[in-house]
Amino acid sequence: MERQQVESSQTESPERLLRQQLAEAEDARKTALATLDNSEIVAVLAEAAVAWSEENSEIRRDAAAFLAEHCHMSATMLEQGLGSVFSAITTSSMENLLRRECPDAAALEHTTTNKAGESVRLRGPALVFHSLAGNVPGMGVPAIVCALLARSCCLLRDSPRQPIISGAFADTLAAIHPVLGSMVVATEWDAGDRRMESTAMRVASRVELYGSDETVDRIASRYGGRSIVEHGSRVSLGLVPAEADTDQWARGIAQDMAMYEGLGCLSMSLLLVEGPADRAARMAHKLGIELSRLQRLWPRGPQDLDLETSRRAFIGRAELSSAGNHDELLIRGRDDGWVVHVDPRAKLDPGCGLRVVKIVPVHDREATLDLLESSRVPIAGVALAMNSDSRNWKEAVNNIYSCDATLVCAPGQLQTPPLGWRQDGHQRLGDLLDWYRDEQA
């Protein structure tokens, strides 16, 4: 598979090649600003996304096969996950995003006159730099879409642990529309490469960093005073309300736990089950059945030593705790392919992933909200096991959002947020846009 990437050569350094690509991207941006309207950009992005999301997409299948070998994840799982990522990029989702987050969509296409009589135009910054984490493939796709809608160049640093997708999507765009494809520069470099990092940080108009709090803080500390949008550690969970049917939602919850081996900020670390304690136990056994099914469909591959060590430590602690507390329950799949620990005293902390989860019995909704509000880590997503036509659905959703969660969805959809998801409270498109005088546009 071809990839647009920065490669070293005998005559040119990676930094020089990066600057050359960025200069070409800026030239393409000038053309886009002068010639492309919103509908044309939306149509190109939608066509490129369909090439990845259609049922028998050869591009997606090849990418999933490569990542499966490289990242030790199930190719079937990756193909399904990537299909969902690109299925969110549709004409209607982009048009809705423009309506919601753009104060004047026509002003993205041409200059207008403001109240002061000045000729102004709405657009994004010249260059947005995204330094992506290495836990979930396809993280850069919404970033690319929103940058191009804003007429911004997009520089993405993919982690070597999750390569290909950003560059491959840029290649797809370039095949359909060379100007828009050239506005996307997808690169890879090792985490310790300060020269490439500093080059990107120096030329970018806007910087967004993804990763653990430790990683994000370490990078940001090297550029004191630089405005940086940080996407750090988050916790996601499921909630089974007291009135919900536990059996109905087990399959979707299990999928949210297993997708991408539970390594993303939208991976379910905990499951809160309201009502009597026996409901939590029933949910644990139903989850075990579904996780065993997924183990056959999506076999779990071993991850790096640090991750597997963390997983083993979790299981060891769960063994000791459940042995000493009669109100806990520990159930495990064959060869510990999955582990479910019912623990009434669990806190809302990110788990180790890798198909390991805690179930927390909670007495009622008040206890649930108390637990959510006590979280020491910001809440990303909550998979709510309740039908949207239920009498208490709206109240439950509002209660969850009041605890600063950024996404509420049905089980099975936690790892496939919509294009308009306000990650960490930020508007993906709206936060890029600003007014510029005509000579600056």
N, C-alpha and C positions, 0 to 999 in steps of 0.2 A: 504494500500500500504506500502510495506517495505521501509525503508529509512536507508541509511548508515549515522549514525549521532553519535555525542558524547553525552552520557547520564550520568547523575550523578548516583552514587550508594552509598550504605551505607559504602562500604569499600574503594572506590577509588574516587578521585576528578575528575572533568571534565578535568582539565589540565593534570593529569596523564594519563587518558584515551586517550586524544589527542596525547600525546607524544608516547603512545604505538601504536596508529594507524599510526603515522608518521614513527615510526621505521619499522613497517610492510610494509609501502609504500616504504621505502628506500630499503628494502630487495627485494621487487618486482622489483624496478627500476634496481637493479644490474642484476637481471635475464633478464630483457628486454634489457639492454645494451649488454648482452652477447649472447642473443639468437634470438632477433627479428629483422627482416629486415623491410624496409619501407612498402613493399607491404602487409606484414602480419598485421602491425598496421593499415594501411589504410583499409584493408578488414574488420577487426574487428569493427572499428569505423563506417564504412558504414553499416555493418549489424545491429549494435546497433541503428543507426539513422533510418534505415528502420522500425525497430520495433515500432518506435514512429511516423513515417511519413506516413505509409501506410494507405489507406483510412479507414479501419475499425479497427484501432489500439485500442485495449482494454486498453493498458497502457495509451495512450494519453487521451482517453475518461475518464478514472478514475481520472487521474491527473487534467483534466479540471473541472470535477465535484467537486473535493475537493477544488480546488482553487476558484471556483465560490462561494462556501459557505464561504470560509475563507476570500476572498478578495472582496466580493460583486461585482463581475463582471459576465457577461453573460458566461455561460458554452459553448455555441455555439461559441461565439467570441474567448474564450480562446482555444478551440479545434482547430479552424482555425489558430490562431496565432502560437500555438505550432507546428502545422503541418508544417507551413512555416519555423519555426526555424530549425527543423530537416531535412526538405527537402533540405536545403542548404548544408547539410553534405553528400556529395556524393563522390564516388571514383574519379570522374573527378575533382571536386572542390578541393579535397585534393592534388591530383597529380599536378594540376595547381599551388596550393599554394607552394608546394615544389619546383617546377621549378622556380617560381618568386622570392621567398624569401630565398631560401637555396643556398648558393654558391657552394655546392658540396653535393648532396643528398647521394651519396655513402659513404661519410665520416660520415654520421649519423649511418651507419651500422658497420663500422670497421675503424681501424686506417689507416692513410695515411702518406706520408712523405712530409713535407713542404720544402720550398726552403733552409732552414737552415739545412736540413738533419735530423730534429727531427721527431719522430713518434708522430702524433697528431690525435685527433679525434674531430669532430664537435658535439656539443650537447647543450642542454639547461642547466640552473641552476638546482641544486639538487632539490629545492622546490620553487614553485611559489605560493604565497598567494594572493587570490583575495577576497577582502571584498566588497561584492555586495550590490547594492542599493535595496530598496524594492518596486520599482515602476513597473518593467516589469519582468514577469517570463521568465525563459530560458536564462537569460543573461550569465550564467556560461557555457553554452554548447560550444560555440566557444573557450572559455578559456581552457576547458578540452581537446578538440580536439587538439589544438595547443601545449599544454603542453605534451601530449602523443606523438605527432609527434616529439617533441624535446627531448624525453626521460626524461622529468622532472616529478617529483611528483607534484600534483596539490591539494592545500588546498583551499577550498572555504567556506567562511562564508556567508550563505544565511541569509537575513533579515527575522525575524519572520513574516513580512508582506507578503513575497513571498517565502514560504517554498517549500520543496519537490523536485523540478525538478532536481537540481544538484545531490542530493543523489539518486533519482530514476534512473537517467541516469547512475550513477556509478553502481547501482545494475544491470542494463541491461548489461553493459559492463562486470561485474564480472560473470554473467551467461554465457556469450559467451567466455570470456577469463579471468580467475581469476587473472592472473598477471597484466594485464592492469587495470582491475577493482580495484585492491588493490592499485594502484598508485594514485587513486582519493580519497581524504578524504573530505567529505561534512559535514559541521557542521552548527549549529545555536547557537547564543547566543544573549542576549539582548544588545542593543547599549551601555549601561553603564557598561558592564562587563569588567573591566580593566584587570583582571587576565587572562582571555582567550585571550583577544586582545594582551596583552604583550607577552604571550607565543607564539602566532602565529608570531608576529613581530620579536621575538628573533630568531626563528628557520628558518624563511624563507630566501631564497637567493635573491628573488625578490618579491616586494610587489606592488600590483595594487589596488588602492582605487577608489570606485565608489560612487557618490552621489552629492549633491549640493556642491557648492564652500564652503559654511559654514561648512558642515559636513566634507568634505575632509580636509579642513584647520585645523579644530579642532583636528582631529585624527593625522594628520601629525605633528602638533605642539608639540605633546607629545613625538615625536621621532626625535628631532632635530639632523640633521646631517645624518639621515638615507635616503638613496636614495629611493624615492617613485615615482611611476608612478601614476599621478593623473588624474582621469576622472571626472571632475566637471561639473558645469552648462553649458548647451549648448542650442541653439535655433535651431529649424528646421522649415521650411516653404515650401510653394508651390509657384510656379511661372507660371502664365498663360500669355504667350507672346501675343503681339498685334495680331499676325497672327493666333493664336490658336482658335479653336472652343470651346467656353466655355461649351456648352452642352455635348460635347464628354467626358470631363474629370471629370465631377461633381461626378460620382459614386466613382471613385478611390480616389479623394480628400476627400470625406466624410469618406471613410474607413480609410484613414490615420489619420483623426481627431478622430475617435471613437475607434480605436484599442487600447486596454489596457487603455481605458478611457482617452487617451491623456496625460499619466503621464510619458512617457519616453523621453530621449533626442532626439529621432527621431520622436516624436509626433509633428504634425503640429500645431504651435501656430498662425501663420499668413499665409495669402495667398495674394500674390502680383498679381494684375491684370492690365496688361498694356493696354493703349489705353484710349478712352473716358470714362467718369465716368459711363455712363449707362451700360458699360460692367461689371463693378464691381457689380452694382445693379442686373443685370441679373444673374451673377454668384451666388450672395447671395440667390436669390430665387430658383435657381436650386439646390444649396446645401441644402436648407431647405427641398426640396422634398426628396433628398437622405438621409438626416439625419433622417427624419421622417420614412423612410423605414427601416433604420438601427435600429431605436428605437423599431420597432416591432420585428425585428430579434434578436437584442442584447439589451434587456432592460437595461437601466442605473440603477445601484444600488448606494445607498448613500455611500460615502466614509467617512473618519474620519472627526472630527469636524473642524480641521484646514483647510483641503482641501475644505470642503463645505463652510466654512466661506470666504475663498479666492474667491470661485466661486460667492458667493452672492455679495461680494464687487465689483467684476468685473461687474456683471450685473447692480448693482446700479450706478456705474460710467458711464456705457454705456447709461443707461436711462437718466441721467442728461445731458451728452454730446450730445446725439442725439436730445434731446429736444431743446437744445440751438443752434444747428448748422444745417442749412438747407442742407448741403452737406453730412450729415451722414444718415445712415439707420440702424435700429435695427429690426431684425425679430427673432421670438422666437417660439419654438415648444410648444406643449401642456404641461402644467405644467413646462415650462422652461426646458424640457428634452434636448433641444439643444438651443444655442443662437449664432447668427451671427451678428456681428457689422461691418458695413462698415465705416471706419474711415480714411480719407485722412491724418491725422496727427499722425497716430500710429507709434511707434518706434519698432525696432527689439529687443524686450525683450521677454523672455520666458513667455508664458501665464499660466493660471491656469489649463489648461486641462479641463477634465470633459465635453467634447463636447461643448466647448465655444471657439470661434475663431474670430479673426479680419480679415477683408478683407481690403487691402490697395490699393486704386487706384493709379497707377503710370503712368505718361504721356508716357514714352518711355523707351528703354533699358538703356539709359544713366542715367535716374532717378532711375531705378532699381539698377544699379551698385553703384550709389552714396549711396543709402539706405543700400545695403549690406555692403559696406565698412565702413559705419558709425556705424555698430552694435557694441554695448559695450560688447556683449557676443559672444564667438566663435560660428560659424555656424557649425552645425553637418551635416544635410542633407537638400537637396532641391529636392522636387518633381516637375519635369519640365514637364509641359503639352504640349509636342511637340513630334511628331513621330520621331523616330530615323533616318528615311529616308528623313526628311525634309531638305530643302536646307540650312537652317541656324542652324541646330541642333548642329553640331560640334562647331561652333563659340559660340553658347549660352552656351554649356557645359564648354568650355574653359573659358569663361567670369566668370561663377559661381565659378569654381575652383580657378580662380585668386583672388577671395575674401576669400580664405582659407576654403571653404566648404570641407568636407571630403567625401561626398556621393552625387551623382546626379543620380536620377532614375526616372522612370515613376510614375505618381500618382497611388496609390494602392500598391506600393512596398516600400514605405518609411520605414515602420516598419519591413521589412524583408531584412536586408542588406545581401550581399553575404559573404561567409566565409572570403574572402580576404579584406573586408572593413577595411581601415586603420583608426580605431577609434582614434580620436584626433590626427591623423597624425602618429600613431604608427603602425608598422608592427606586426600583431598578432603572426606570427611565427618568422620572421626574427629577431625581436628585442630580442628574447629569446636566439638566437644561438651565440655561441662563440667557439673558438678553445682552446682545452686543450691538454697538453702533455699526452702521453699515460698512464703514471702512475697515472694521475689525472682523467682520463676518467672512 
